[in-house]
Amino acid sequence: MFSGHLLSVLIWLPILGGFAVLAVGNDSPSTARWASLLVSIATFAASVPLYTEFDPHTAAMQFVERAAWIPSVNAHFALGIDGIAMPLILLTTFTTVLVVIAGWGSVHKRVAQYFGAFLILEGAMIGVFCALDALLFYVFWEVMLIPMFIIIGVWGGPRRVYATIKFFLYTFLGSLLMLVALIYLHLKSGSYDLGDFQRLPLSLTAQTMIFLAFFAAFAVKVPMWPVHTWLPDAHVEAPTGGSVILAAIMLKMGGYGFLRLSLPIAPDASRELSWLIIALSLIAVVYIGFVALAQKDMKKLIAYSSIAHMGFVTLGAFVGYKIFAHTGSQTGIGMALDGSMVQMISHGLISGALFLCVGVMYDRVHSRDIDAYGGVVNTMPIFASFMVLFALANAGLPGTSGFVGEFLVILASFKGNVWYAFFAAVTLILGAAYTLWLVKRVIFGPIANDKVAALKDVDGREFLVLGLLAVAVLLVGLWPAPLLDAMHASTQHLTQQLLVSKLVP
């Protein structure tokens, strides 16, 4: 029925549903909850055909839609997906359903606004992954800041105002430089079509300026060291649902931006500056891992863990240049890009699950301090099983999704430089250290206090949310082939794009 406009449905269904939930108001919180759940499930159901009807043998854009939007500047409402965008959209629709269910019993203030904000945010995030027009991409990129700003600012912790302003300023200022680059590319090409941008010949100086402008936007969003300081503050102050969406989806926007815009639009500048991205990625992997070890707040520890694990995404995206320079062969570049993509999906599942686990405990004890817990396994054995599984996945245990992406990136890095692989592999040690330290202090040992002694195990709603994430983490870990097959043609096409020079003759 909607096959010709499926992507439009996926964008506008949650946005319109979100405004409908807002219209319900706070007089009927139960209606707002059920309406939000129905809209989120309907959006997820509508996204399933993106996978079932997807042709994995072509790198061409699929489910393409195009309509006149702003004719005076030759901007179109152009949508389409490939093997890079499709898994991220499915991750978005899946995670949103879980966030709605997770917030069912824990949100009591302004319920309609809370769920409405998440639905509007979902539509904007899907729009970023679908957009084939640069101006449309930028609009969705900025629009998604607004509901997240509100979610942290209204339902966040005591320092929520500081955290929201810091979050907004970091992400917005970087995005302004991206807008300048997009306008320059428009003036050169005559359109805002991303395909035209990717085919446009540019001098190395122009490519370098464009790359740095994109870098300002995408590095903040990943976030890469040293522009990462907004993330721990935002996570600590955000409500559980906000932390889940922030970690699972919004951080992926930065990695997606590098793959969709930076590499194909400025391949020569990407090659020249790949050393910088690789260096910053390895600093994030190693240094931030040590920072995570020093944390006393569970959310802050997981937030720093996210920065370290996202370093694999940017390393995988740019190490291909070093592989080609070292071996003269394309073998390994696709593997690195595949690893980068799998790491994004895996991190979305694992980090979202860990923040939900913290939310389960916070709802009961109202503390995120590691010292406030101990011996949780004695009173919450089912919950402890989930927490340990997600913690081991976060440490990269084989058989879980956390292993696949990191293994592919490390393996590919060997072809570029053995030291890249060595420093990247350090995260497996550090990840195990801070994650198992967290589990030991919180889950195991004797019961720490009366609050822990009074804990009740997960209820049916919490079991459903954590159970679905556990299945997803194990499925990707044990059988990653469907995911890798879906993205393979697109990553191979990107391999060609990043190796072909676009310098003006």
N, C-alpha and C positions, 0 to 999 in steps of 0.2 A: 504493500500500500504506500509506504513512504520510501521505497527503495531509491527513488530519484532524488530525494531530499533528506536522506537519512542523517547526514551530518548536521543539517539545519535543525532537524528534530532533536538531536542530541544536545545541541547548544541551547535551543529555546525552550524545550520542555522543562528542564530544571529552573531556568531563569523565570519563566512565566509561573511555574509551580511555586517558586520561592515568593514571588509577589502575591500569589493567591494565599499562601500561608500567612504572609504579613497581613493580608486583609482579614484573615480570621481573627487576629488580635489575641490579646492575652486573657480574654474572658472565657475562652474555651481551649485550655492547653492540651486537653486530650485530642480534640479535633486537629489541632496544629501538628501534634506528633504523628497521628495516623495519616494525615494528608502528606506530611513530609516523607514518611516511610513509603507510601504508595508511589509518590513521584520519583523517589530515588530508585525504587525497585523497577519501575517502568523505564527509567533511563538506562539502568543496567541491562534490562531485557532488550531494549532497543539497540544497545551497543554490541550484543552478542553476534548479530549478522556481520559486523565488521570483521570478525574472525572466521566465521563459518563460510562467508561468501568471498573472502579475501583470496586473491590469486598470488601465491608466494613465488611464482616464477618470473615475475616482472618487477622492475624497479619503478615503473611508471606510476603516477598518482592514480588512485582509485576512488570511487564514490565521488567523483568531481562534480562540483556545483559552481556555477558562475552567473552572477547577475550584476547589472549596472548598479553602482553605489554612489560614487561622487564623480560623475563624468567630467567635470571641469579639470580634475587633476588625473584623470584616467585611472581611478582607483575602483576596484571591483569587490563585490562580496563573493570572493573566490575561496572555495573550500576543497580539500582533498587530503587523502592520507596515503602513506606508504608503510613499509615494514618497520620504520622507525617510530612513526606517530601512533600506529594502531595499538601496540601493546600498552603504551602510556595512557591512551584513552580508556582502554579496558581497566587498567589499574585505577584510574580516576573514578569511573562509575562504580567499581567494586568497593573501593575504599569509602566512598560517600555513603553507601548503604550501611556499612559497618559503623560509621560515625553517627549516623542517625539512630541506629539501634543502641549504640553505646551511651548516647546522651539521654536515652529515654527516661531513666529514673534519677539521673544526677543533676539535671538542669531544671530549676524551679523558678528562676527569675526570667521574665520576658521570654517565655518559651517560644512563642511564634516568631519573634525576631531572631532568636538563636538559630532555629532550624531553617528559617527563610534565608538567612545570610549564607548558610552552608550550601543551599540549593543554588542560589545565585552565583556563588563562588564556583560551584561545579561547572555550570554552564560557561563561565568565563574561561576556566582552565581548559575545558575541551576546545573552546574557540582558539586558544593559543596553539594547541597541537594540530588543529585542522587548517589554520589560515594559510592560504597560498598567496595572499596579497600582503605586502609589507605593512601598509597602513592599517589594515584590519588586524594584523598580528600585533602591532603596537597598541591599538585600542584595547584589545582583549588583555594584553600584557599589563596595561595600567588599570583597567577596570577591576581585575582580580585583586588588586591591592586594597580596594575599598572595603569589601566584606571582611577580609582578614583583619584589616585595621580595626573595624568595628568589633569583630569577635574577640580580639585580644583586649581592646579598650573597654568593653562593657562587661565581659564575663571573666576577665583575667584576674591575676593576683594583686597584691597590695601595690606593686610598682608597675602596674599595667600601663599607665599613661607614659611613663618614661620609656618602657619597652616598645609601645606602639609608635611613638614619635621617632625613636631610633630606627625601628624597622622601616617606617615609611620614608624617612630621609635617605637612608642608605640605598634602598631599592629605587626610589623615585629619581634621585640625582643621577645614578648610573644610567637609568633609562632615558634621560634627556639627551645624553650623548649618543645613545643608539638612535634616537629620533633624528638628530642632526645628520648622522651617517645615512639613514634611510632617505632623507630628503636629498642629500647629495647624489645618491644612487638614482633617485627618481629624475633629477635634473639631467643626469648623464644618459639614462636609458629611455626616458619619456613615459615610463609606466611605473607602477608599484608592484608588478608581478615578480615574485621571488625567482621564477624561472628566468626571466629577463635579467635580473640582477646576477644570477649565477653564470650567465653566458656573456656578461659585459666585460670586454677587455679593460684592464686598468693598469696604470703604472705602479711600480712597487711602492712609491711614496703614498699614492692614493690608497692602495691596499693596506698599507701599514696604519694609516690614520683611521681607516674604516675598521680594521681589526681591533685597534685600541679602543675605539668607541664601543664596539660590540663587547669587548672584554670588560669594560666598565660596568655594563649591564649584567652580563652573564656570570662574571666572577663573583659579584655580590650575591647573586641568587643561588649559586651552587651550595654554600659560599666557599670561596678559596681563601687560604691564608694570604695576606693579613686583613682582608675585608670581611672577616667572619664574625666579628665581635657582636653583631646585632643578634645572631642566632641563639646563643645560650640565653640571653635576656628574654627574647621573644618566647622561647620554649618554656622557660621557667614560669613566666607570667601568664601564658596562654592557658585556656581551659583544655581539658584532655582532647576534645575533638579538634581544637585549633592546632595543638601540637601534632596530632596524627596527620592532618591534611598538610601542614607546613612541611613535615619531614617526608611524608610519603609521596606528595605530588609537587608542591611548590619548589622544592629544591631541585627537582628534575627539570624545571624550566630552564635553568642555567645550562645543564648538560645538553638538553635538546637544542637550545639556542646555538651552542658551539657546533653541533652536528648539522643543523639546518641552515644556519646563516654564515658563521665565521669560516668554516672549512671550505664550503663550495664557493662562497662569494669572494673570499680573499685567500686563495690557496698558497700563493707565493709568500705573502706576509705571514701566514700560518706556519709555513716551512721555516722562514727566517726567525720567527719568534717561538718556535716550538720548544726551544731550550728553556725559555722562561716559564711556560706552562708546565713543563715536566718538572722543573725545579720547585715551583710552588706546590705542585701536586705531591711531590715526595716530602716536602716540608710538612704539608698537611697530614700525610700518612704517618710520619714519624713523630714530629714535635707535638701535634695535637693528641696523638695517642698517649704521650707522657702527661699532657695536661689533663686528659680524662682520668688518669690514674689518681690525680690529686683531688678529685671532686668528692664532696660530701652530700650533695643533693642528687637524687636519682635522675631527675629530669636533665640536670646540667651534664651529668656524666653521659647520658644517652645522646644529648645534643652534640657534645664534643666528639662522641663516637661517630655521629653522622658526618661531621666535617672530615674526619679521617677516612671513612669509607667512601665518601664522595670524591676523595682524591683519586681513587681508582678510575672513576668515570672520566675525569679530565686527562689522567695519564693515558688511558686506553685510547682516547680520542686523538691525542697528538703524538704518541710514541711511534706511530706509523712512519712519520718522516725520518726518524732515526733508524728504523728498521730498513727502509729503502736506501738510505745513505750508507748503511753498514753492509748490507747484503746485495744491493742492486736488484733486489727481487721484491715483488708484491706479496709474496708468501708471508703471512704473519700479520699484515696490516688489517685484513678483514677479520682475523681472529681477535686483534686488539679492539676493533670497533664492536664486534659481537660481544666481547667481554664487557666493554663500556656500557652497552645497552642492557645486558643481563644484570649487571651490577645496579643499574638504575631501578629496574623492576624488583630485584631482590631486596635492595635497600628499602624500597617503598613498603614492601610487605613486612620486613623484619623490624624496621624502626617504628612503623605504625603499630605493630603488635607490642613492642616494648613500651611505648607510651601508653597504650591501652592497659597494659599490666600495671604500670605505675598509677593510672587512673583508678583501677579496681581497688588498689590498696589505699589510695588517697581518699576515696569515697568513704572508707571505713575508719581510717585512723586520722585523716586530715593532716598528714605530714608527709613531706617528700624526703626528709632527712634519712640517710642510711642508718644512722645511729638509733633512730626511733623503732627499728625493726630488728628481727632476729628470731629464728625458729618458726618462720611462717609455715613451713612444711608440716609442722605438727598440728596446726589448726586448719590449714587450707591445702590439703594434699593435691587436689585436682588442679587448683590454680598454680601450685608450685611446679607441677609437671609441665604446664604450658610455659611458665616463666623460664624454666631451665631449658626447654627446647628452643625458645626464641633466643636465649642468651648464647647457647651453643651455636645456633645459626649465625648470630652476630659475630662470633669468634671464627667463623668459616669452617665449621665442621663438615667433612664430606658427607653427602647424602642430604644436605640442606641447600637451599638456594644461595646462602651466603658463600658457599665454596665455589660455585660454578663461575660467576663473573670474575672474582678475584683470581682464580686459577688461570682463566683464559688471558687476563691482562698480564699476570706475572710470566706466563709461558711466552706470550708475544714479546714482552719486554726483554727477555733473554736474547732475542734476535737483534735488538737494537743496541743494548749495552748490558753486560752482566750486572753492573752496579745498579742500574735501574731496577732490575729484578730483585737484587739483594735488598735494597731499601724498601721496595714495595712489599717484599715478603716479611719485613720486620713487623708490619701491621698484624700479621697472623699471631705473632708472639704477644705484641702489646694488646691486641684485641682480646686474646684469651686472658691476659693478665687483668685488665680492668673489668671485663665482663664477668669472669669467674670470681673476682674479688667482690663484685657487687652481689652475685648470687650467694656466695659464702656468708656474707654479712647479713643479708636480708632473709634468705630462704632457710639456710641450715643453722645448726647449732641449737642450744637450748632456747626455750621461749623467753624473750627478752623482758617483757613487762605485761601488765594486766591487759593493756589494749590489744596486744598480739594474742594473748590467751583467750580473749573474747571474740576473736575474728570468726566469721562464718564463711564457708567456702563459696565459690562462685554459684550464682543462680543460673537458671536456664538461659536468660538473655545473655549474660556474660559468657557462658559456656559456648553459646552459638557463635558469638563474635570471635572469640579466641580460637574455637575449633575450626572455623572457616579459614582463618589466617594460618593455622597450623597445617591444614591440608594443602593450602597454596604454597607454603614454604617447602614442604616435603615434596610436593608434585614437581615444582621447578627444580628442586635439588636432585631428585631421583630420575626425572624424565624431562630434561631441558630441550629435547629435540624439537617439539612443536613450536616452542618459542624461537629457537635458533633458525629453524626452517622458514618461519614467517618473515624474519628480518634479513635473511641471508642475501637475497637479491638486492635489497636496498643498501646494505653495508658494502657489498661489492661495487655497486654503482658509486657510492661515496668514495670508495678507494680510488676509482678512476678519476673522480672530480678533484680530489686533493693532490693527485700527482700530475695533473695536466696544468701547465703554466697558462696564466691569463694575462701575462705581461703584454703591453701594447707593442706591436712589432716596431 
